Amino acid sequence: MEYCLYAADATLERTGGDTVEIRPCFDGATGCTCFSQRVLRFAPGRSRERLDTGSDEILYVLSGVGRVTLDGSEHRVAPGSGAFVAAGAPWFVDADEELVVLSVLVHDPEPASARQSVVEIASGETQAATAGRQFALGVGPAVGCASVTQFVGFIPPGRAPDHFHRYDEVVYVLEGHGTLHVGGETSELRPGACVHLPARLVHSLENRGDGEMLVLGVFRPAGSPAEAYYPDGTPAMVPGS
């Protein structure tokens, strides 16, 4: 199974008359059945209305500025903005300049308690995780999305101990460079790298740079990014400790 790929290498998808280009990342074709992870690149101007009746959609602005109208409610967005669009809620983009968005479709979602929401992850408070790592929460149950947790992780230089999670996760590298270690094999990580970590996959992420590596994660079921287990099942860190 493939655990790391680059959206830039994916076949570009376009829809006539729309402002968006789509590069698919992890989805059912690559063994990721929970999610469809894509990079959406909107040209300046107004996009067509988008609607998915069977999946929640979790968004994160990678670059650019503009407005996103979610289920009739307009929001100003910029890099670091996260957004939740419940299944069946329409949305569209008015981009002031090229607007690049990471989208994760959550298939067969749990019933949501809200139709839409926007969070500013870049300005959120950070919390502690394993191996000196920090994270800032984005979309999740607190803003109406029952199925997943979205977060930005701040990874210091060095390699984390081998561990696994009980959740299924897709990750996108925002800044920095490093290595993904799985089963004795390695994959290079740099900005634009996409990673799929199935539940209980033993892995380690190594930051090989001098500064922090930043990653954007979405995982299911929702919970704490700090929850992790060593290969023998021992908790690596108890959330809240």
Buried (B, 14 or more C-beta within 10 A) or exposed (E): EEBBBBBEEBEEEEEEEBBBBBBBBBBEEBEBEBBBBBBBBBBEEBBEEBBBEEBBBBBBBBEBBBBBBBBEEEBEBBBBBBBBBBBBBBBBBBBEEBBBBBBBBBBEBBEBEEBBBBBBBBEBEBBEBBBEBBBBBBBBBEBBBBBBBBBBBBBBBEBBEBBBBEBBBBBBBBBBBBBBBBEEEBBEBBBBBBBBBBBEBBBBBBBBBEEBBBBBBBBBBBBBBBBBBBEEEEBBBEBEE
